[in-house]
Amino acid sequence: MTKLTHTFARIGTGFAAIGALCWLLWPSDFKSVYSNPEAIFVFSVTLITWVFTEFKDSEEVQLRQATTNDIRIARTLIKLHANNFRSLLCETDLFQYVPSSHYYDLSELCHRYERGAFEFQNGELNEKLAVFVDDLKKLGLFVAQHTAPERIGGELMTGFKPYEIVCQERYDELLRLSQQANDMATTAWERLDSLISTMKVRIPEAWYEEI
């Protein structure tokens, strides 16, 4: 049954209950009903208000329903927020080496957004997502300009820390650049955290199933 059908069902049940009550309490003299117009007025206003409230509640429930696309996007972000992006943007000093795959996830999300394959249909959420993606682009570009992946222990790793011995001046420069990257990562994380908080209100359905 649709939300509208549920609304009509509730209204029908309400009318049936009111009809039964009127039948039981209806006066034997029909003319006496008109001798109390205040009661008729109050009854009419209450009845109309109740019917309109039922339809209003039904509309609000329908408006709160998220689209399948928005639920899909939300669940992807929830997973990244709990795993790779939490590690990269929140918990890691980017001076140290981290798996290059974390930056791949960052780049892939940006590319999907640019292609229109990763967008919310909800306007408020998509505005927040756009700002977050812009922060990710800036961070990814900055890291790509100042680092190069190194194969460590058989895995590609990325970090600002020099892999080979360098002079103190170069070491200090890389340390300074890594701090800039950390600041950019913190900003991006705060954007994502804010987006997740808004999603909990706008798309609670995304949390209905385990991710």
VOBA-1610 file (N, C-alpha, C; in pm, whole numbers, padded with zeros to 5 digits, always signed):
BEGIN
Met+00083-00121+00000Met+00000+00000+00000Met+00087+00125+00000Thr+00045+00228-00075Thr+00119+00353-00079Thr+00087+00435+00045Lys+00167+00542+00065Lys+00142+00631+00178Lys+00005+00695+00168Leu-00037+00732+00044Leu-00168+00795+00026Leu-00279+00698+00061Thr-00263+00571+00023Thr-00363+00470+00056Thr-00375+00454+00206His-00262+00454+00275His-00264+00446+00421His-00339+00564+00481Thr-00318+00682+00422Thr-00386+00802+00472Thr-00536+00789+00459Phe-00583+00746+00341Phe-00727+00728+00321Phe-00783+00621+00414Ala-00705+00518+00440Ala-00751+00412+00530Ala-00770+00466+00671Arg-00674+00551+00716Arg-00685+00609+00850Arg-00805+00703+00859Ile-00825+00784+00752Ile-00938+00876+00751Ile-01070+00799+00751Gly-01076+00691+00672Gly-01198+00610+00668Gly-01230+00549+00803Thr-01126+00501+00871Thr-01145+00444+01004Thr-01195+00550+01102Gly-01137+00671+01089Gly-01179+00780+01176Gly-01324+00818+01154Phe-01366+00826+01027Phe-01505+00859+00996Phe-01600+00751+01049Ala-01558+00625+01038Ala-01642+00516+01087Ala-01662+00528+01238Ala-01553+00562+01309Ala-01563+00577+01455Ala-01653+00696+01491Ile-01636+00807+01416Ile-01719+00925+01443Ile-01866+00895+01413Gly-01891+00822+01302Gly-02028+00787+01266Gly-02094+00702+01373Ala-02019+00604+01426Ala-02073+00519+01531Ala-02104+00600+01656Leu-02015+00695+01688Leu-02037+00779+01807Leu-02160+00867+01790Cys-02174+00926+01670Cys-02291+01011+01643Cys-02421+00929+01652Trp-02416+00808+01603Trp-02534+00721+01606Trp-02578+00694+01750Leu-02478+00670+01836Leu-02510+00641+01975Leu-02560+00764+02050Leu-02504+00881+02017Leu-02535+01002+02093Leu-02636+01093+02025Trp-02685+01054+01906Trp-02775+01143+01831Trp-02905+01165+01909Pro-02948+01291+01924Pro-03070+01320+02002Pro-03195+01271+01930Ser-03297+01241+02008Ser-03423+01194+01949Ser-03493+01304+01872Asp-03473+01427+01913Asp-03532+01542+01845Asp-03425+01607+01757Phe-03435+01592+01626Phe-03333+01641+01534Phe-03318+01793+01541Lys-03430+01864+01567Lys-03426+02010+01569Lys-03341+02063+01684Ser-03328+01985+01790Ser-03251+02032+01906Ser-03102+02045+01874Val-03058+01978+01766Val-02916+01988+01728Val-02880+02131+01693Tyr-02974+02200+01625Tyr-02947+02336+01579Tyr-02958+02439+01690Ser-03003+02397+01806Ser-03013+02491+01917Ser-02877+02516+01983Asn-02774+02441+01941Asn-02640+02455+01998Asn-02538+02473+01885Pro-02539+02589+01816Pro-02450+02609+01701Pro-02301+02608+01739Glu-02268+02646+01863Glu-02127+02645+01903Glu-02069+02505+01896Ala-02146+02409+01941Ala-02099+02270+01938Ala-02079+02222+01795Ile-02173+02261+01706Ile-02160+02222+01565Ile-02035+02284+01504Phe-02009+02411+01537Phe-01891+02481+01484Phe-01762+02413+01530Val-01753+02384+01660Val-01633+02319+01715Val-01613+02183+01651Phe-01722+02107+01636Phe-01713+01974+01575Phe-01663+01984+01431Ser-01717+02079+01354Ser-01680+02094+01213Ser-01532+02133+01198Val-01489+02231+01279Val-01349+02275+01272Val-01255+02161+01309Thr-01289+02088+01413Thr-01205+01975+01457Thr-01196+01869+01348Leu-01310+01839+01285Leu-01313+01737+01180Leu-01226+01778+01061Ile-01241+01902+01016Ile-01164+01950+00901Ile-01014+01953+00933Thr-00980+02000+01053Thr-00839+02006+01093Thr-00778+01867+01096Trp-00852+01771+01146Trp-00801+01633+01153Trp-00774+01577+01013Val-00867+01598+00919Val-00850+01546+00783Val-00728+01608+00716Phe-00714+01741+00727Phe-00599+01807+00665Phe-00467+01765+00730Thr-00471+01740+00861Thr-00350+01695+00930Thr-00306+01558+00880Glu-00403+01471+00854Glu-00370+01339+00801Glu-00298+01350+00667Phe-00349+01436+00578Phe-00286+01452+00447Phe-00148+01517+00459Lys-00136+01615+00551Lys-00008+01682+00570Lys+00097+01585+00620Asp+00061+01501+00717Asp+00154+01401+00769Asp+00196+01305+00660Ser+00100+01268+00575Ser+00131+01176+00466Ser+00230+01236+00369Glu+00213+01366+00336Glu+00304+01435+00244Glu+00444+01441+00303Glu+00454+01471+00434Glu+00585+01484+00497Glu+00658+01350+00498Val+00586+01242+00519Val+00648+01110+00518Val+00703+01080+00380Gln+00624+01114+00275Gln+00670+01089+00139Gln+00793+01173+00105Leu+00794+01300+00151Leu+00907+01387+00121Leu+01034+01340+00190Arg+01019+01273+00304Arg+01136+01228+00377Arg+01197+01102+00316Gln+01127+01036+00226Gln+01180+00915+00167Gln+01296+00948+00075Ala+01410+00883+00097Ala+01527+00905+00013Ala+01520+00817-00111Thr+01582+00864-00218Thr+01585+00785-00341Thr+01686+00672-00327Thr+01672+00573-00414Thr+01766+00460-00414Thr+01908+00509-00441Asn+01920+00606-00532Asn+02052+00662-00563Asn+02116+00727-00440Asp+02038+00807-00367Asp+02093+00877-00251Asp+02134+00779-00141Ile+02057+00672-00125Ile+02093+00570-00026Ile+02224+00502-00067Arg+02239+00476-00196Arg+02363+00413-00246Arg+02484+00503-00221Ile+02470+00630-00255Ile+02580+00725-00234Ile+02612+00736-00085Ala+02508+00745-00004Ala+02527+00760+00141Ala+02601+00640+00199Arg+02564+00520+00158Arg+02628+00400+00213Arg+02776+00393+00173Thr+02808+00440+00053Thr+02949+00445+00011Thr+03028+00540+00100Leu+02970+00657+00127Leu+03038+00756+00210Leu+03051+00708+00355Ile+02949+00640+00404Ile+02954+00586+00541Ile+03071+00488+00554Lys+03086+00403+00454Lys+03195+00304+00457Lys+03331+00373+00451Leu+03346+00473+00364Leu+03472+00546+00355Leu+03500+00623+00484His+03396+00678+00543His+03409+00754+00668His+03457+00665+00782Ala+03414+00540+00780Ala+03450+00447+00888Ala+03585+00379+00865Asn+03634+00381+00740Asn+03755+00304+00710Asn+03865+00390+00646Asn+03880+00382+00513Asn+03995+00444+00447Asn+04007+00594+00468Phe+03895+00667+00456Phe+03904+00812+00473Phe+03930+00850+00617Arg+03880+00772+00710Arg+03909+00799+00852Arg+04059+00786+00876Ser+04117+00680+00819Ser+04260+00658+00836Ser+04342+00768+00770Leu+04306+00801+00645Leu+04386+00897+00568Leu+04369+01041+00616Leu+04244+01081+00639Leu+04216+01223+00667Leu+04219+01259+00815Cys+04200+01160+00901Cys+04183+01191+01043Cys+04292+01134+01133Glu+04335+01012+01107Glu+04420+00942+01203Glu+04568+00937+01165Thr+04602+00977+01044Thr+04740+00958+00995Thr+04814+01090+00980Asp+04940+01090+01021Asp+05030+01201+00990Asp+05082+01174+00849Leu+05047+01259+00754Leu+05080+01232+00615Leu+05229+01244+00584Phe+05308+01283+00683Phe+05453+01278+00665Phe+05497+01132+00654Gln+05426+01045+00726Gln+05457+00902+00723Gln+05397+00837+00599Tyr+05445+00718+00569Tyr+05397+00647+00451Tyr+05264+00577+00481Val+05172+00590+00387Val+05043+00520+00395Val+05023+00447+00262Pro+04940+00343+00261Pro+04914+00273+00135Pro+04864+00369+00027Ser+04925+00363-00089Ser+04885+00452-00199Ser+04741+00428-00241Ser+04687+00311-00209Ser+04548+00280-00244Ser+04450+00376-00176His+04489+00431-00060His+04402+00527+00008His+04384+00652-00078Tyr+04493+00695-00142Tyr+04484+00811-00230Tyr+04409+00775-00359Tyr+04416+00649-00397Tyr+04339+00605-00515Tyr+04190+00617-00486Asp+04147+00578-00366Asp+04006+00591-00328Asp+03962+00737-00335Leu+04050+00824-00289Leu+04022+00968-00291Leu+04005+01017-00435Ser+04100+00979-00520Ser+04096+01022-00660Ser+03976+00963-00734Glu+03944+00837-00706Glu+03833+00771-00774Glu+03700+00836-00739Leu+03682+00875-00613Leu+03558+00941-00574Leu+03543+01075-00648Cys+03653+01150-00658Cys+03649+01278-00730Cys+03614+01258-00877His+03673+01157-00940His+03645+01131-01081His+03500+01090-01102Arg+03447+01009-01014Arg+03307+00967-01026Arg+03214+01087-01010Tyr+03249+01178-00920Tyr+03166+01297-00901Tyr+03170+01384-01026Glu+03288+01401-01085Glu+03301+01484-01205Glu+03224+01425-01323Arg+03215+01292-01328Arg+03142+01226-01437Arg+02991+01225-01413Gly+02948+01272-01297Gly+02806+01271-01264Gly+02756+01137-01215Ala+02850+01047-01180Ala+02812+00914-01134Ala+02806+00904-00982Phe+02836+01014-00915Phe+02837+01012-00768Phe+02782+01146-00719Glu+02651+01162-00729Glu+02585+01285-00688Glu+02457+01253-00613Phe+02429+01333-00511Phe+02302+01321-00440Phe+02193+01391-00521Gln+02074+01337-00517Gln+01958+01407-00573Gln+01904+01508-00473Asn+01931+01484-00346Asn+01896+01580-00242Asn+01987+01702-00254Gly+01929+01820-00278Gly+02008+01940-00303Gly+02100+01978-00189Glu+02049+01972-00066Glu+02130+02009+00050Glu+02252+01920+00064Leu+02231+01789+00049Leu+02342+01695+00062Leu+02441+01710-00052Asn+02391+01737-00172Asn+02482+01749-00286Asn+02569+01873-00276Glu+02516+01980-00216Glu+02599+02099-00194Glu+02714+02068-00098Lys+02683+01996+00008Lys+02787+01958+00104Lys+02887+01863+00040Leu+02837+01771-00043Leu+02925+01676-00111Leu+03020+01750-00206Ala+02968+01850-00277Ala+03050+01926-00372Ala+03167+01995-00301Val+03140+02052-00185Val+03246+02119-00108Val+03350+02017-00061Phe+03302+01902-00015Phe+03392+01796+00032Phe+03480+01746-00082Val+03420+01722-00199Val+03497+01674-00314Val+03602+01776-00355Asp+03568+01904-00348Asp+03665+02009-00382Asp+03785+02004-00287Asp+03759+01979-00158Asp+03868+01965-00062Asp+03956+01844-00094Leu+03892+01735-00136Leu+03967+01615-00172Leu+04056+01640-00294Lys+04003+01712-00392Lys+04081+01744-00512Lys+04207+01823-00475Lys+04189+01923-00390Lys+04302+02007-00350Lys+04407+01923-00278Leu+04362+01836-00189Leu+04456+01751-00115Leu+04528+01655-00210Gly+04451+01589-00298Gly+04511+01493-00391Gly+04613+01558-00482Leu+04581+01678-00532Leu+04674+01749-00620Leu+04800+01790-00545Phe+04783+01836-00423Phe+04898+01879-00342Phe+04993+01762-00315Val+04936+01649-00277Val+05017+01530-00248Val+05087+01481-00374Ala+05016+01482-00487Ala+05075+01436-00613Ala+05190+01525-00658Gln+05182+01654-00627Gln+05286+01749-00667Gln+05414+01735-00585His+05400+01688-00461His+05515+01692-00370His+05562+01555-00322Thr+05501+01449-00369Thr+05545+01315-00328Thr+05549+01222-00450Ala+05607+01106-00428Ala+05609+01001-00531Ala+05595+00867-00459Pro+05513+00776-00511Pro+05496+00646-00446Pro+05628+00568-00440Glu+05648+00497-00332Glu+05766+00411-00315Glu+05717+00270-00282Arg+05785+00171-00338Arg+05748+00033-00307Arg+05821-00009-00180Ile+05743-00031-00076Ile+05799-00067+00054Ile+05733-00197+00100Gly+05814-00299+00122Gly+05759-00428+00164Gly+05665-00487+00061Gly+05691-00460-00066Gly+05609-00516-00173Gly+05481-00439-00200Glu+05460-00326-00130Glu+05337-00248-00148Glu+05372-00104-00179Leu+05296-00044-00270Leu+05318+00097-00301Leu+05269+00183-00185Met+05358+00271-00137Met+05326+00358-00024Met+05356+00502-00064Thr+05281+00594-00004Thr+05298+00737-00034Thr+05312+00815+00096Gly+05410+00904+00100Gly+05430+00988+00217Gly+05530+01099+00186Phe+05535+01199+00271Phe+05629+01310+00251Phe+05767+01278+00308Lys+05774+01181+00394Lys+05901+01143+00455Lys+05998+01095+00347Pro+06119+01148+00343Pro+06214+01107+00238Pro+06251+00959+00252Tyr+06249+00890+00140Tyr+06281+00747+00140Tyr+06431+00725+00150Glu+06506+00821+00098Glu+06652+00814+00103Glu+06705+00931+00187Ile+06833+00927+00215Ile+06895+01033+00296Ile+06896+01164+00216Val+06850+01271+00281Val+06850+01404+00218Val+06912+01503+00315Cys+06943+01621+00265Cys+07000+01724+00352Cys+06893+01777+00448Gln+06937+01842+00554Gln+06845+01891+00656Gln+06746+01992+00599Glu+06793+02074+00507Glu+06706+02175+00447Glu+06589+02110+00373Arg+06620+02006+00295Arg+06516+01935+00221Arg+06422+01862+00316Tyr+06479+01805+00421Tyr+06398+01734+00521Tyr+06298+01830+00586Asp+06346+01948+00624Asp+06259+02047+00688Asp+06150+02094+00592Glu+06186+02106+00464Glu+06088+02148+00365Glu+05977+02044+00351Leu+06014+01917+00345Leu+05915+01809+00334Leu+05827+01803+00459Leu+05887+01829+00573Leu+05811+01830+00698Leu+05707+01942+00696Arg+05748+02058+00645Arg+05656+02172+00635Arg+05543+02142+00537Leu+05577+02082+00424Leu+05476+02048+00324Leu+05378+01944+00379Ser+05429+01851+00457Ser+05341+01748+00515Ser+05242+01810+00613Gln+05285+01915+00683Gln+05194+01982+00776Gln+05082+02053+00700Gln+05117+02110+00585Gln+05014+02171+00500Gln+04914+02065+00455Ala+04967+01949+00417Ala+04880+01839+00374Ala+04791+01792+00489Asn+04848+01786+00610Asn+04769+01746+00727Asn+04655+01844+00752Asp+04683+01973+00737Asp+04579+02075+00757Asp+04468+02060+00654Met+04505+02032+00530Met+04406+02012+00424Met+04323+01887+00451Ala+04389+01782+00500Ala+04319+01658+00532Ala+04220+01680+00646Thr+04260+01758+00746Thr+04172+01787+00859Thr+04047+01862+00813Thr+04066+01959+00724Thr+03952+02034+00670Thr+03857+01941+00595Ala+03913+01853+00512Ala+03830+01758+00437Ala+03756+01664+00531Trp+03823+01620+00637Trp+03759+01530+00732Trp+03642+01598+00803Glu+03660+01722+00840Glu+03552+01796+00906Glu+03433+01813+00813Arg+03460+01834+00683Arg+03351+01844+00585Arg+03276+01711+00576Leu+03352+01602+00570Leu+03290+01470+00560Leu+03210+01438+00686Asp+03264+01472+00800Asp+03196+01448+00926Asp+03063+01523+00931Ser+03065+01647+00884Ser+02943+01728+00880Ser+02842+01669+00782Leu+02891+01620+00669Leu+02803+01558+00569Leu+02738+01433+00626Ile+02815+01352+00697Ile+02761+01230+00758Ile+02652+01264+00860Ser+02674+01369+00938Ser+02574+01410+01037Ser+02443+01452+00970Thr+02454+01524+00859Thr+02334+01566+00786Thr+02265+01446+00723Met+02344+01350+00674Met+02287+01230+00614Met+02205+01150+00716Lys+02247+01150+00841Lys+02174+01076+00944Lys+02032+01131+00961Val+02016+01260+00933Val+01884+01323+00944Val+01806+01304+00814Arg+01872+01326+00700Arg+01804+01324+00570Arg+01787+01184+00511Ile+01882+01094+00541Ile+01875+00959+00482Ile+01899+00854+00590Pro+01812+00846+00689Pro+01832+00743+00793Pro+01825+00601+00736Glu+01760+00587+00618Glu+01748+00455+00556Glu+01885+00394+00525Ala+01986+00478+00508Ala+02120+00428+00474Ala+02179+00342+00585Trp+02127+00359+00707Trp+02178+00283+00821Trp+02089+00164+00857Tyr+01983+00141+00779Tyr+01889+00034+00814Tyr+01954-00104+00805Glu+02048-00119+00711Glu+02116-00247+00694Glu+02264-00230+00728Glu+02324-00338+00775Glu+02466-00333+00811Glu+02550-00308+00687Ile+02650-00222+00703Ile+02738-00187+00591Ile+02866-00269+00598
//
